[in-house]
Amino acid sequence: MNRCILITGASGYLGRHLLLSASSRDWRIIACYHRTQPLLSSPNIRAMPMDIREPEAVRTVIRRARPDLILHTAISRQPTQFDAVIVRGSVHVARAAAEFGVGLIHLSSDIVFDGAAPTYDESATPHPEPQSGQPDPLSPHGRAKARAEHLVREIHPSPVIVRTSLIYGFEPLDHSTRWLVEGVQAGRKVTLFTDQIRRPIYAPDLATCLWELATLDFSGVIHLVGPIALSRYEFGLLLCQKLGLDPANIVAAPMPSDFIAPRCLDLSDSLARALLHNRPRSPYEVCLQN
C-alpha cells in the first residue's frame, strides 16, 4: 500500500508548492486546510478540512486518515492567532501524531533566534522565553515559533524539526516579494536593510527537499535554507531583476537600532548537504538564469 502523507496548511504558500510537486510521487496525500480549499494537482490528493486550533478535530482527522507521516506547515500571520495556531495548534498536531504513532515533520524558522551569533547550526537551541533581560528570539512571531518547536520536541518521541528561512517564489508571489513589488510599482520608496542577513530559499526547492526528507529514516533538527546568505537589500535587487522592476526606488539602509528584528540569521546547512541529494538553488541561479 502507498504511504499516506497528511499536510497541514495545504492551502498556504508552502503547502501549495508541496501539492504542486506531489503529483510525481507514489503516495496518498491528505491536504488539510482551514478555510480555503487547496488546489489539487493529482488524483492521489484528497482535501480535508481541519482546524488545528481544536484538539479533538485534529485527533479525529488523524485517527480516521491514519497517515504514515504528517508535514506540519500550517501557520498564521495574525499576531492575535500566534498562540492559538502556531503554539497550541502545533501541540495538538504533535500530540495526536504521538498518540497514533505517526511520524512528524514540523516546520520551524530561523526567526527562533535573535541573530546575535555569526551562524547557527542544528545544535543551537532557541529560548522561547526571555533570558537575562533580552528575549531570544526578538519578535512575538519568533517566540511563538520557538515555543512550538520546544513543545513539539517534548510531546513527540521522534519529530523532525525543519528550520528554514525566507521562503520566496513567483507563481504566485510570496508575501514579502508581493510587498516589494507593490511598493515599487506604486512608486513608493522601499527601504531594504543592508545588514539584515538571511538564507532565502526558493519554495519549489524547499518542497522538493521536504519530499526527499519524508523518505528518510531521520529525526532531529535540520536546516533547509538557501545555499548563500544575502542581505535583504541584495536579495531585493535580485528580485527586481527577475521581475523586470526598476530598482530606482529601492533604498539601501542599515537597520535602525530600535527596529525589533534579528540582524544576522545565517543557518548552517551542512547537515542537509550531507543528508539530501537535492540541493536548493541560490537566488542568483533562480533570478538570473532563464
C-alpha positions in Angstrom: 0.0 0.0 0.0 1.2 3.5 -0.8 2.4 5.7 2.1 -0.1 8.3 3.2 1.1 11.8 4.0 -1.0 14.4 5.7 -0.2 18.0 5.1 -1.4 20.8 7.4 -1.7 24.2 6.0 -2.1 22.7 2.5 -3.7 25.9 1.1 -0.8 28.0 2.4 2.2 29.1 0.4 4.5 26.2 1.2 1.6 23.8 1.3 0.6 24.8 -2.2 4.1 24.1 -3.5 4.2 20.7 -1.7 1.0 19.8 -3.5 2.3 21.0 -6.9 5.3 18.8 -6.6 3.4 15.8 -5.2 1.9 14.6 -8.5 5.1 12.6 -9.4 5.1 10.7 -6.1 3.5 7.4 -5.4 1.9 8.5 -2.2 -1.6 9.1 -1.0 -1.9 12.7 0.3 -4.4 14.2 2.7 -4.3 18.0 2.1 -5.8 19.6 5.3 -6.9 23.2 5.2 -8.8 25.7 7.5 -11.0 27.9 5.3 -9.7 27.9 1.7 -9.7 24.5 -0.1 -6.4 23.9 -1.8 -5.9 23.3 -5.5 -5.5 19.6 -6.1 -2.9 18.8 -8.7 -3.3 15.0 -8.7 -6.0 12.4 -8.2 -3.9 10.9 -5.3 -4.6 14.1 -3.3 -7.7 14.4 -1.1 -8.6 17.7 0.6 -9.9 17.6 4.1 -10.9 20.5 6.4 -9.2 20.6 9.8 -8.9 23.4 12.3 -5.7 22.8 14.2 -6.9 25.1 17.0 -9.4 22.4 18.0 -7.6 19.4 19.6 -10.5 17.0 19.1 -10.8 18.0 15.4 -7.1 17.2 14.9 -7.4 13.9 16.7 -10.4 12.9 14.7 -8.9 13.6 11.3 -5.6 11.9 12.2 -7.4 8.9 13.7 -9.5 8.5 10.5 -6.8 9.2 8.0 -4.1 7.1 9.8 -1.3 8.7 7.8 2.3 7.4 8.0 3.7 10.9 8.2 2.4 14.5 8.9 4.0 17.5 7.3 3.0 20.3 9.6 3.3 23.6 7.7 0.2 25.5 9.0 0.9 29.0 10.3 -0.8 32.3 11.0 0.4 35.8 10.1 -2.1 37.4 12.6 -0.5 38.2 15.9 -3.7 37.5 17.7 -3.6 34.0 16.4 0.1 33.2 17.1 -0.6 31.4 20.3 -3.7 29.5 19.1 -2.4 28.5 15.7 1.4 28.4 15.9 1.8 27.2 19.5 -1.3 25.3 20.6 -2.1 24.1 17.0 1.4 22.6 16.8 0.8 20.9 20.2 -2.5 19.4 19.1 -0.8 18.0 15.9 2.2 16.7 17.8 0.0 15.1 20.5 -2.3 13.3 18.0 0.7 12.2 15.9 2.3 10.7 19.0 -0.9 9.0 20.2 -1.4 7.3 16.8 2.3 6.5 16.1 2.5 8.9 13.2 5.8 10.4 12.0 6.0 14.2 12.2 7.9 16.8 10.2 7.4 20.2 11.9 8.3 23.4 10.0 10.1 26.0 12.2 12.0 29.1 11.2 15.3 31.0 11.5 13.4 33.7 13.5 13.5 31.5 16.6 17.0 33.1 17.1 18.0 36.6 17.9 20.8 36.9 15.3 23.5 37.6 17.9 25.6 34.6 16.8 27.5 34.7 13.5 25.9 31.4 12.5 23.7 28.8 13.9 23.9 25.0 13.4 21.4 22.4 14.4 22.7 22.1 18.0 21.7 25.8 18.7 18.6 25.8 21.0 16.3 28.8 21.0 14.9 30.2 24.2 11.1 30.6 23.9 11.0 32.9 27.0 13.1 36.0 27.8 16.6 35.1 29.1 18.6 37.7 31.1 16.5 40.6 30.1 16.7 40.2 26.3 14.4 37.7 24.7 15.7 35.2 22.2 14.0 35.4 19.8 13.1 39.0 19.4 9.6 39.1 17.9 6.3 37.7 19.0 6.2 35.6 15.9 9.6 34.2 16.6 8.8 33.5 20.2 5.7 31.6 19.1 7.7 29.5 16.7 10.3 28.9 19.4 7.6 27.7 21.9 6.1 25.5 19.3 9.4 23.9 18.5 10.2 23.3 22.2 6.8 21.8 22.9 6.8 19.5 19.8 10.1 18.1 20.9 8.7 17.4 24.3 5.5 15.8 23.1 6.5 13.7 20.1 9.1 10.9 20.6 11.0 11.4 17.3 10.0 14.6 15.4 11.9 16.2 12.5 12.2 19.9 13.2 12.9 21.8 10.0 14.2 25.3 10.4 14.0 27.3 7.2 14.5 30.9 6.2 12.8 33.4 3.8 10.6 31.3 1.5 10.1 33.0 -1.8 8.6 32.3 -5.2 6.9 33.8 -8.2 3.9 31.7 -9.1 2.3 33.2 -7.1 4.4 35.8 -5.4 5.2 35.1 -1.8 4.0 37.6 0.9 7.4 39.5 1.2 8.0 39.7 -2.6 4.4 40.9 -3.2 5.0 43.7 -0.7 8.2 44.7 -2.5 6.5 44.6 -5.9 3.5 46.6 -4.8 5.8 49.3 -3.3 7.9 49.6 -6.4 5.0 49.6 -8.8 3.3 52.3 -6.8 6.3 54.5 -6.9 6.9 54.4 -3.2 10.4 54.4 -1.6 11.1 50.8 -0.4 13.8 50.6 2.3 15.7 47.3 2.5 18.4 46.8 5.1 22.0 46.1 4.1 22.8 44.4 7.4 19.9 42.1 7.8 21.1 38.7 6.6 19.0 35.7 5.7 19.3 32.5 3.7 16.4 32.8 1.2 15.1 29.5 -0.2 13.0 29.1 -3.4 9.7 27.5 -2.5 9.8 24.7 -5.2 13.2 23.7 -4.0 12.1 23.6 -0.4 9.2 21.4 -1.3 11.5 19.0 -3.2 13.8 18.8 -0.2 10.9 18.1 2.2 9.6 15.3 0.0 13.1 13.7 0.0 13.3 14.2 3.7 10.0 12.4 4.1 11.5 9.3 2.6 14.4 9.1 5.1 14.8 7.5 8.5 15.8 10.7 10.2 14.7 12.5 13.3 16.1 15.6 15.0 16.7 19.2 13.8 17.8 20.0 10.2 18.2 23.4 8.5 16.7 23.6 5.0 17.8 27.0 3.8 19.2 28.6 0.7 22.9 27.9 -0.1 24.1 31.5 0.4 23.5 34.3 2.9 22.3 37.6 1.5 21.2 41.0 2.9 17.6 42.0 2.3 18.9 44.7 0.1 20.9 42.3 -2.2 18.0 39.9 -2.3 15.6 42.7 -3.2 17.8 43.8 -6.1 17.8 40.2 -7.4 14.0 40.0 -7.2 13.7 43.3 -9.1 15.9 41.9 -11.8 13.9 38.7 -12.0 10.6 40.5 -12.2 11.7 43.3 -14.6 11.2 46.0 -12.0 13.1 49.3 -11.9 15.1 49.3 -8.6 15.4 53.1 -8.6 13.0 53.4 -5.6 14.9 50.7 -3.6 16.7 52.5 -0.7 19.7 50.8 0.9 20.0 51.5 4.6 21.3 49.9 7.8 18.7 48.6 10.2 17.7 51.2 12.8 18.8 50.5 16.4 15.2 50.5 17.6 14.0 48.1 14.9 12.9 44.8 16.6 14.3 42.1 14.2 17.4 39.9 14.1 20.3 41.2 12.0 22.0 38.0 11.0 20.2 34.7 10.7 22.8 32.6 8.9 21.7 29.0 9.5 24.3 26.3 8.7 23.1 23.8 6.1 26.0 21.3 6.3 23.7 18.6 7.6 21.2 19.0 4.8 24.1 18.9 2.2 25.4 15.7 3.7 21.9 14.1 4.0 20.0 15.1 0.9 20.6 14.6 -2.8 18.5 17.6 -3.7 20.1 21.0 -3.5 18.3 24.3 -3.2 19.4 26.9 -5.8 20.8 30.2 -4.8 18.8 33.4 -5.6 21.4 34.2 -8.2 20.6 30.9 -10.0 16.8 31.4 -9.7 16.7 35.1 -10.5 19.4 35.5 -13.2 19.2 32.2 -15.2 16.4 31.6 -17.7 
